[in-house]
Amino acid sequence: MTETPPGATKAYRNQDFLDSKDARSLRILSEYLEPASRFDHFNVEDTIVFMGSARTPSREEAEAALAEAKQAGGDVGAAEKQLEMSAYYEAARELAGRLTDWSKGLGENARRFVICTGGGPGIMEAGNRGASEAKGLNVGLTISLPFEESENPWISRELDFHFHYFFMRKFWFTYLAKAVVFFPGGFGTLDELFEILTLVQTQKLRKRMPVVLFGNDFWNKVVNMDALVEAGTISPGDVDLVHRTDSVDDAFDYLVRELTEHSMTEPGAHL
């Protein structure tokens, strides 16, 4: 075998090239191939995706922050609001745990309906935490950001992914998902919600995609679909693309019913 000449660098080891604009297509492809390889290795067939704000605290965090605000003369009103919002963290945690228990009882070789989140704090942490507490594998799809980048400690180490490209991260959210649950969130959550709804409405998804909006007080104010129907910008039937609820029991029953009826026999049906 011919040895590499002194001072020469193989292309696939040339970091300057790999970081250049000329190699962007390779970097994009790697964010498809490497996750695909890992999902295949760990027999993950499909997921249930949890979306929501990275800023939503757990109940214990919110209670501690409120006590500190009262003691130190801080913004008690803001701390009380965070305590109110922490109910969504606890709901996501409980729902993820119950869905994980259910999926583990399916008795299949492949891992079905694995909880998947964006891997960060807040609602994402709650989803990973609930699945981990139920002793199930769970997925975290983190992304490099100037803030809110840190991954939470509940993600299964084997399925902890870190992306550079938002569109590749969105691809993996959607490609394996068989259902999506949206808790209150900000721009990122709304972006993901409307992208999913667009794909469903335009039938770019061949699979059925149950979409749950958890938290009626929040979603009724933020997403007024009746106003869109009134304006004629969506069809009346588009309102039924989402299932709204305030109940973990209702969300669990709805998702299990939908997944059992439409997705149980089609693990390979993705986009």
Contacts in CASP RR format, 6 or more apart in sequence:
PFRMAT RR
TARGET T0000
AUTHOR 0000-0000-0000
METHOD contacts of the structure
MODEL  1
MTETPPGATKAYRNQDFLDSKDARSLRILSEYLEPASRFDHFNVEDTIVF
MGSARTPSREEAEAALAEAKQAGGDVGAAEKQLEMSAYYEAARELAGRLT
DWSKGLGENARRFVICTGGGPGIMEAGNRGASEAKGLNVGLTISLPFEES
ENPWISRELDFHFHYFFMRKFWFTYLAKAVVFFPGGFGTLDELFEILTLV
QTQKLRKRMPVVLFGNDFWNKVVNMDALVEAGTISPGDVDLVHRTDSVDD
AFDYLVRELTEHSMTEPGAHL
4 10 0 8 1.000
11 17 0 8 1.000
12 18 0 8 1.000
17 23 0 8 1.000
18 26 0 8 1.000
18 27 0 8 1.000
27 164 0 8 1.000
27 165 0 8 1.000
28 165 0 8 1.000
28 168 0 8 1.000
31 163 0 8 1.000
31 164 0 8 1.000
31 165 0 8 1.000
31 168 0 8 1.000
31 169 0 8 1.000
32 168 0 8 1.000
32 171 0 8 1.000
35 161 0 8 1.000
35 172 0 8 1.000
38 158 0 8 1.000
38 159 0 8 1.000
38 161 0 8 1.000
39 159 0 8 1.000
39 176 0 8 1.000
42 111 0 8 1.000
42 137 0 8 1.000
42 158 0 8 1.000
42 159 0 8 1.000
43 109 0 8 1.000
43 110 0 8 1.000
43 111 0 8 1.000
44 110 0 8 1.000
44 111 0 8 1.000
44 114 0 8 1.000
44 137 0 8 1.000
44 139 0 8 1.000
44 159 0 8 1.000
44 176 0 8 1.000
45 110 0 8 1.000
45 111 0 8 1.000
45 112 0 8 1.000
45 176 0 8 1.000
45 267 0 8 1.000
45 268 0 8 1.000
46 112 0 8 1.000
46 113 0 8 1.000
46 114 0 8 1.000
46 176 0 8 1.000
46 177 0 8 1.000
46 178 0 8 1.000
46 263 0 8 1.000
46 267 0 8 1.000
46 268 0 8 1.000
46 270 0 8 1.000
47 113 0 8 1.000
47 114 0 8 1.000
47 115 0 8 1.000
47 116 0 8 1.000
47 139 0 8 1.000
47 176 0 8 1.000
47 177 0 8 1.000
47 178 0 8 1.000
48 99 0 8 1.000
48 113 0 8 1.000
48 114 0 8 1.000
48 115 0 8 1.000
48 116 0 8 1.000
48 177 0 8 1.000
48 178 0 8 1.000
48 179 0 8 1.000
48 180 0 8 1.000
48 181 0 8 1.000
48 255 0 8 1.000
48 259 0 8 1.000
49 116 0 8 1.000
49 117 0 8 1.000
49 173 0 8 1.000
49 177 0 8 1.000
49 179 0 8 1.000
49 180 0 8 1.000
49 181 0 8 1.000
50 92 0 8 1.000
50 95 0 8 1.000
50 96 0 8 1.000
50 115 0 8 1.000
50 116 0 8 1.000
50 117 0 8 1.000
50 123 0 8 1.000
50 124 0 8 1.000
50 126 0 8 1.000
50 127 0 8 1.000
50 180 0 8 1.000
50 181 0 8 1.000
50 183 0 8 1.000
51 117 0 8 1.000
51 118 0 8 1.000
51 123 0 8 1.000
51 180 0 8 1.000
51 181 0 8 1.000
51 182 0 8 1.000
51 183 0 8 1.000
51 185 0 8 1.000
51 189 0 8 1.000
51 192 0 8 1.000
51 193 0 8 1.000
52 92 0 8 1.000
52 122 0 8 1.000
52 123 0 8 1.000
52 124 0 8 1.000
52 182 0 8 1.000
52 183 0 8 1.000
52 184 0 8 1.000
52 185 0 8 1.000
52 186 0 8 1.000
52 189 0 8 1.000
53 85 0 8 1.000
53 122 0 8 1.000
53 123 0 8 1.000
53 183 0 8 1.000
53 184 0 8 1.000
53 185 0 8 1.000
53 186 0 8 1.000
53 189 0 8 1.000
54 120 0 8 1.000
54 121 0 8 1.000
54 122 0 8 1.000
54 123 0 8 1.000
54 124 0 8 1.000
54 148 0 8 1.000
55 121 0 8 1.000
55 122 0 8 1.000
55 148 0 8 1.000
55 185 0 8 1.000
56 85 0 8 1.000
56 86 0 8 1.000
56 88 0 8 1.000
56 89 0 8 1.000
56 122 0 8 1.000
56 123 0 8 1.000
56 126 0 8 1.000
56 183 0 8 1.000
56 184 0 8 1.000
56 185 0 8 1.000
57 65 0 8 1.000
57 82 0 8 1.000
57 85 0 8 1.000
57 86 0 8 1.000
57 89 0 8 1.000
57 122 0 8 1.000
58 86 0 8 1.000
58 89 0 8 1.000
58 90 0 8 1.000
58 93 0 8 1.000
58 122 0 8 1.000
58 125 0 8 1.000
58 126 0 8 1.000
59 83 0 8 1.000
59 86 0 8 1.000
59 87 0 8 1.000
59 89 0 8 1.000
59 90 0 8 1.000
61 86 0 8 1.000
62 79 0 8 1.000
62 82 0 8 1.000
62 83 0 8 1.000
62 85 0 8 1.000
62 86 0 8 1.000
63 83 0 8 1.000
63 86 0 8 1.000
65 79 0 8 1.000
65 82 0 8 1.000
65 83 0 8 1.000
66 76 0 8 1.000
66 79 0 8 1.000
66 80 0 8 1.000
66 82 0 8 1.000
66 83 0 8 1.000
68 74 0 8 1.000
68 79 0 8 1.000
69 75 0 8 1.000
69 76 0 8 1.000
69 77 0 8 1.000
69 78 0 8 1.000
69 79 0 8 1.000
70 76 0 8 1.000
70 79 0 8 1.000
85 184 0 8 1.000
88 123 0 8 1.000
88 126 0 8 1.000
88 183 0 8 1.000
88 184 0 8 1.000
88 214 0 8 1.000
88 215 0 8 1.000
89 122 0 8 1.000
89 123 0 8 1.000
89 125 0 8 1.000
89 126 0 8 1.000
90 126 0 8 1.000
91 183 0 8 1.000
91 214 0 8 1.000
91 248 0 8 1.000
92 123 0 8 1.000
92 126 0 8 1.000
92 127 0 8 1.000
92 130 0 8 1.000
92 181 0 8 1.000
92 183 0 8 1.000
92 214 0 8 1.000
93 126 0 8 1.000
93 127 0 8 1.000
93 129 0 8 1.000
93 130 0 8 1.000
93 133 0 8 1.000
94 130 0 8 1.000
94 248 0 8 1.000
95 127 0 8 1.000
95 181 0 8 1.000
95 214 0 8 1.000
95 248 0 8 1.000
95 251 0 8 1.000
95 252 0 8 1.000
96 115 0 8 1.000
96 126 0 8 1.000
96 127 0 8 1.000
96 128 0 8 1.000
96 129 0 8 1.000
96 130 0 8 1.000
96 131 0 8 1.000
96 134 0 8 1.000
96 138 0 8 1.000
97 115 0 8 1.000
97 127 0 8 1.000
97 130 0 8 1.000
97 131 0 8 1.000
97 133 0 8 1.000
97 134 0 8 1.000
98 134 0 8 1.000
98 248 0 8 1.000
98 252 0 8 1.000
99 113 0 8 1.000
99 115 0 8 1.000
99 131 0 8 1.000
99 252 0 8 1.000
99 255 0 8 1.000
99 256 0 8 1.000
100 115 0 8 1.000
100 130 0 8 1.000
100 131 0 8 1.000
100 134 0 8 1.000
100 135 0 8 1.000
100 136 0 8 1.000
100 138 0 8 1.000
101 134 0 8 1.000
102 113 0 8 1.000
102 252 0 8 1.000
102 256 0 8 1.000
103 111 0 8 1.000
103 112 0 8 1.000
103 113 0 8 1.000
103 114 0 8 1.000
104 134 0 8 1.000
104 135 0 8 1.000
104 136 0 8 1.000
106 112 0 8 1.000
106 113 0 8 1.000
106 264 0 8 1.000
110 267 0 8 1.000
111 137 0 8 1.000
112 264 0 8 1.000
112 267 0 8 1.000
113 178 0 8 1.000
113 179 0 8 1.000
113 259 0 8 1.000
113 263 0 8 1.000
114 131 0 8 1.000
114 136 0 8 1.000
114 137 0 8 1.000
114 138 0 8 1.000
114 139 0 8 1.000
114 159 0 8 1.000
115 127 0 8 1.000
115 128 0 8 1.000
115 130 0 8 1.000
115 131 0 8 1.000
115 136 0 8 1.000
115 138 0 8 1.000
115 139 0 8 1.000
116 138 0 8 1.000
116 139 0 8 1.000
116 140 0 8 1.000
116 141 0 8 1.000
116 173 0 8 1.000
116 176 0 8 1.000
116 177 0 8 1.000
117 123 0 8 1.000
117 124 0 8 1.000
117 125 0 8 1.000
117 127 0 8 1.000
117 128 0 8 1.000
117 138 0 8 1.000
117 139 0 8 1.000
117 140 0 8 1.000
117 141 0 8 1.000
117 155 0 8 1.000
118 124 0 8 1.000
118 140 0 8 1.000
118 141 0 8 1.000
118 142 0 8 1.000
118 143 0 8 1.000
118 169 0 8 1.000
118 173 0 8 1.000
119 125 0 8 1.000
119 128 0 8 1.000
119 140 0 8 1.000
119 141 0 8 1.000
119 142 0 8 1.000
119 151 0 8 1.000
119 152 0 8 1.000
119 155 0 8 1.000
119 160 0 8 1.000
120 140 0 8 1.000
120 142 0 8 1.000
120 148 0 8 1.000
120 149 0 8 1.000
120 150 0 8 1.000
120 151 0 8 1.000
120 152 0 8 1.000
121 148 0 8 1.000
121 150 0 8 1.000
121 152 0 8 1.000
122 152 0 8 1.000
123 183 0 8 1.000
123 184 0 8 1.000
123 185 0 8 1.000
124 140 0 8 1.000
124 152 0 8 1.000
125 152 0 8 1.000
125 154 0 8 1.000
127 138 0 8 1.000
127 154 0 8 1.000
128 138 0 8 1.000
128 140 0 8 1.000
128 152 0 8 1.000
128 154 0 8 1.000
128 155 0 8 1.000
129 152 0 8 1.000
129 154 0 8 1.000
130 138 0 8 1.000
130 154 0 8 1.000
131 137 0 8 1.000
131 138 0 8 1.000
131 154 0 8 1.000
132 138 0 8 1.000
132 154 0 8 1.000
132 155 0 8 1.000
132 156 0 8 1.000
136 156 0 8 1.000
137 156 0 8 1.000
137 158 0 8 1.000
137 159 0 8 1.000
138 154 0 8 1.000
138 155 0 8 1.000
138 156 0 8 1.000
138 159 0 8 1.000
139 155 0 8 1.000
139 156 0 8 1.000
139 159 0 8 1.000
139 161 0 8 1.000
140 151 0 8 1.000
140 155 0 8 1.000
140 159 0 8 1.000
140 160 0 8 1.000
140 161 0 8 1.000
141 161 0 8 1.000
141 163 0 8 1.000
141 169 0 8 1.000
141 172 0 8 1.000
141 173 0 8 1.000
142 149 0 8 1.000
142 151 0 8 1.000
142 160 0 8 1.000
142 161 0 8 1.000
142 162 0 8 1.000
142 163 0 8 1.000
143 149 0 8 1.000
143 162 0 8 1.000
143 163 0 8 1.000
143 164 0 8 1.000
143 166 0 8 1.000
143 169 0 8 1.000
144 162 0 8 1.000
144 163 0 8 1.000
144 164 0 8 1.000
151 160 0 8 1.000
151 162 0 8 1.000
161 172 0 8 1.000
163 169 0 8 1.000
163 172 0 8 1.000
170 192 0 8 1.000
170 195 0 8 1.000
173 180 0 8 1.000
173 192 0 8 1.000
174 195 0 8 1.000
174 196 0 8 1.000
174 199 0 8 1.000
174 205 0 8 1.000
174 271 0 8 1.000
175 270 0 8 1.000
175 271 0 8 1.000
176 270 0 8 1.000
177 209 0 8 1.000
178 207 0 8 1.000
178 208 0 8 1.000
178 209 0 8 1.000
178 210 0 8 1.000
178 259 0 8 1.000
178 263 0 8 1.000
179 209 0 8 1.000
179 210 0 8 1.000
179 211 0 8 1.000
179 212 0 8 1.000
179 255 0 8 1.000
179 258 0 8 1.000
179 259 0 8 1.000
179 263 0 8 1.000
180 192 0 8 1.000
180 196 0 8 1.000
180 209 0 8 1.000
180 210 0 8 1.000
180 211 0 8 1.000
180 212 0 8 1.000
181 212 0 8 1.000
181 214 0 8 1.000
181 251 0 8 1.000
181 255 0 8 1.000
182 189 0 8 1.000
182 192 0 8 1.000
182 193 0 8 1.000
182 211 0 8 1.000
182 212 0 8 1.000
182 213 0 8 1.000
182 214 0 8 1.000
182 219 0 8 1.000
183 189 0 8 1.000
183 214 0 8 1.000
183 215 0 8 1.000
184 214 0 8 1.000
184 215 0 8 1.000
184 218 0 8 1.000
184 219 0 8 1.000
184 222 0 8 1.000
185 218 0 8 1.000
190 222 0 8 1.000
190 223 0 8 1.000
193 211 0 8 1.000
193 213 0 8 1.000
193 223 0 8 1.000
196 209 0 8 1.000
196 211 0 8 1.000
197 211 0 8 1.000
197 238 0 8 1.000
197 241 0 8 1.000
197 242 0 8 1.000
198 204 0 8 1.000
199 205 0 8 1.000
199 209 0 8 1.000
200 209 0 8 1.000
200 211 0 8 1.000
200 241 0 8 1.000
201 234 0 8 1.000
201 238 0 8 1.000
201 241 0 8 1.000
204 271 0 8 1.000
205 271 0 8 1.000
206 269 0 8 1.000
206 271 0 8 1.000
207 262 0 8 1.000
207 263 0 8 1.000
207 266 0 8 1.000
207 269 0 8 1.000
207 270 0 8 1.000
207 271 0 8 1.000
208 258 0 8 1.000
208 262 0 8 1.000
208 263 0 8 1.000
210 243 0 8 1.000
210 254 0 8 1.000
210 255 0 8 1.000
210 258 0 8 1.000
210 259 0 8 1.000
211 241 0 8 1.000
211 242 0 8 1.000
211 243 0 8 1.000
212 242 0 8 1.000
212 243 0 8 1.000
212 244 0 8 1.000
212 245 0 8 1.000
212 251 0 8 1.000
212 254 0 8 1.000
212 255 0 8 1.000
213 219 0 8 1.000
213 223 0 8 1.000
213 242 0 8 1.000
213 243 0 8 1.000
213 244 0 8 1.000
213 245 0 8 1.000
214 245 0 8 1.000
214 246 0 8 1.000
214 251 0 8 1.000
215 244 0 8 1.000
215 245 0 8 1.000
215 246 0 8 1.000
216 244 0 8 1.000
216 245 0 8 1.000
216 246 0 8 1.000
217 246 0 8 1.000
219 244 0 8 1.000
220 244 0 8 1.000
225 234 0 8 1.000
225 238 0 8 1.000
225 239 0 8 1.000
225 242 0 8 1.000
226 239 0 8 1.000
228 234 0 8 1.000
228 238 0 8 1.000
229 235 0 8 1.000
229 236 0 8 1.000
229 238 0 8 1.000
229 239 0 8 1.000
243 251 0 8 1.000
243 254 0 8 1.000
245 251 0 8 1.000
245 254 0 8 1.000
263 269 0 8 1.000
END
